[in-house]
Amino acid sequence: MINKKQKTVMVGGCGARKRGLMHPRWIALVVVGLWSWLAEGKPVPTEIGGLVSIADGDPFTIVRRANLHTGSKGVTLIAGDIIETGPHAFLAIEMQGGSLVGIGPSTQVYFMPRADVATLVVLRGWVKADIRAGSKSGAMRVVGTRMGIQSRQAVVLLSADERSDEIFDEQGSATLLLREDAATRAGKEVQPNQFFVREGRTDVVSQPRPSPEFVAKMPVPFHDPLPEHASAKLKKAAAPQLIREVNYVDVETWINMPRDWRSGFISRFRGRLKDPAFFAAMDAHMAQHPEWHDILHPPPPPDEDVPPGPNSRAQSSPTH
């Protein structure tokens, strides 16, 4: 929590947090959301997801499968969703399992579908996570292109821009994660109030407290604990509103992000190649996503086998 008079981070100032069951209203809204999925004949999401309990400021968009939607409070986010917020937006999300996530302005987040650990990929912007892993839920990781952090019980912040990733462990113990090329590896264990900066692939710089620049840039809602049980004020569940199928600009950042994160994107966006403009843009940027080459330009079928001649070994009798 930020002490507004001193503008420094106070260790342990947040006090004890309630780590109880999900609010009944949250459960009811999620059930409604899942029922709509069943009614449409779609598989029920079982991985990372959550309910948007607060959506202040600018509208936000969701890329779900190959479609672009607008989102609002009351929407249930699911694994595979790509969320982008405007320059004055703030989202509060009540996650499955009881954790809380805040998404700041001008932020790009991917709810990565994976079964081993709940993962939020942050390409740009601000994310704050109050991770509350219970007996039936595992750890959560928040990761940028340079580094990330993982915990079962912590409050962490990640800021990412074109120059660097910055991480602040506000409360609880966690594990620092390092990105090297197309792999994520575990780093050292970190403790509350530690602050980390990494530019490019340089060594991580550790500091005993957040820098004044980090605190000054921090979104105002992140200075306080993320709101609990805000979904109790929601009257009904909301569904994302379809805008259109995605074009290349909508997903360019994601199709070209580190290759180990874009698994499944070929099957997800392949159908958009029927759009000549999408096809042309993908083809023009092939160097950034080479795995698409044979999809856009399938190799010719192999020549048919030539029947063996009468003097071939296949036709000759074995020699004794």
Long-range contacts (C-beta under 8 A, 24 or more apart in sequence): 1-170, 1-223, 1-224, 1-225, 2-215, 2-218, 2-223, 2-224, 4-223, 7-212, 7-215, 8-209, 8-215, 9-168, 9-170, 9-193, 9-209, 9-210, 9-215, 11-171, 11-192, 11-193, 12-171, 12-192, 14-155, 14-170, 14-171, 14-225, 17-130, 17-132, 17-225, 18-228, 19-98, 19-132, 19-134, 20-98, 21-98, 22-94, 22-98, 23-94, 23-229, 23-231, 23-232, 25-229, 25-231, 25-232, 25-234, 26-51, 26-53, 26-94, 26-229, 26-231, 26-232, 29-74, 29-76, 29-231, 29-234, 29-236, 29-237, 30-76, 30-96, 30-237, 32-236, 32-237, 33-76, 33-237, 33-239, 34-76, 36-237, 36-239, 45-78, 45-79, 46-79, 47-78, 47-79, 47-113, 47-114, 47-115, 47-118, 48-79, 48-95, 48-96, 48-111, 48-112, 48-113, 48-118, 48-119, 48-120, 48-140, 49-76, 49-77, 49-78, 49-79, 49-81, 49-95, 49-96, 49-111, 50-76, 50-77, 50-93, 50-94, 50-95, 50-96, 50-99, 50-101, 51-75, 51-76, 51-77, 51-93, 51-94, 51-231, 52-76, 52-77, 52-91, 52-92, 52-93, 53-92, 53-93, 53-94, 53-227, 53-230, 53-231, 53-233, 53-234, 54-90, 54-91, 54-92, 54-227, 54-230, 55-89, 55-90, 55-91, 56-89, 56-90, 56-91, 56-221, 57-85, 57-86, 57-88, 57-89, 57-90, 57-105, 58-85, 58-86, 58-87, 58-88, 58-89, 58-105, 59-86, 59-89, 60-84, 60-85, 60-86, 60-89, 60-91, 60-103, 61-243, 62-240, 63-246, 63-250, 63-251, 63-254, 64-240, 65-268, 66-245, 66-246, 66-268, 66-269, 66-271, 66-272, 67-242, 67-243, 67-244, 67-245, 67-246, 68-242, 68-243, 68-244, 68-245, 68-246, 68-250, 69-240, 69-241, 69-242, 69-243, 70-240, 70-241, 70-243, 71-240, 71-241, 72-238, 72-241, 73-234, 73-238, 74-234, 74-236, 74-237, 74-238, 75-237, 75-238, 75-239, 75-240, 76-237, 77-111, 78-111, 79-111, 79-112, 79-113, 80-111, 80-113, 80-264, 80-268, 81-110, 81-111, 82-108, 82-109, 82-110, 82-111, 82-251, 82-254, 83-107, 83-108, 83-109, 83-110, 83-111, 84-108, 84-109, 85-125, 90-219, 90-221, 92-221, 92-226, 92-227, 92-230, 94-229, 94-230, 94-231, 95-140, 96-137, 97-132, 97-133, 97-134, 97-136, 97-137, 98-132, 98-134, 98-137, 99-129, 99-130, 99-131, 99-132, 99-133, 99-137, 99-140, 100-129, 100-130, 100-132, 100-226, 100-227, 100-228, 101-127, 101-128, 101-129, 101-130, 101-226, 102-126, 102-127, 102-128, 102-129, 102-219, 102-221, 102-222, 102-226, 103-127, 104-128, 104-219, 104-221, 104-222, 105-219, 108-253, 110-254, 110-257, 110-261, 112-261, 113-264, 117-141, 117-150, 119-143, 121-257, 121-261, 122-158, 122-160, 123-160, 123-253, 123-254, 123-257, 124-160, 124-161, 124-162, 125-159, 125-160, 126-157, 126-158, 126-159, 126-218, 126-219, 126-222, 127-157, 127-158, 128-155, 128-156, 128-157, 128-222, 128-226, 129-154, 129-155, 129-156, 129-157, 130-155, 130-225, 130-226, 131-155, 131-156, 131-172, 141-177, 143-177, 143-179, 143-184, 144-179, 145-179, 145-257, 145-258, 146-178, 146-179, 146-198, 146-199, 146-200, 146-201, 147-176, 147-177, 147-178, 147-179, 147-187, 147-196, 147-198, 147-204, 148-176, 148-177, 148-179, 148-184, 149-174, 149-175, 149-176, 149-177, 149-190, 150-174, 150-175, 150-177, 150-186, 151-175, 154-192, 155-225, 157-218, 157-222, 159-214, 159-217, 159-218, 163-199, 164-197, 164-198, 164-199, 164-200, 165-197, 165-198, 166-195, 166-196, 166-197, 166-211, 166-214, 167-195, 167-196, 168-194, 168-195, 168-196, 168-210, 168-214, 169-193, 169-194, 169-195, 176-204, 178-204, 179-258, 181-258, 182-258, 182-259, 182-260, 183-260, 184-260, 245-272, 245-275, 246-272, 247-272, 247-275, 247-277, 247-278, 248-277, 248-278, 248-281, 248-282, 249-281, 252-281, 252-285, 255-282, 255-288, 255-289, 256-285, 256-288, 256-289, 259-291, 262-289, 266-291, 266-292, 266-295, 270-295
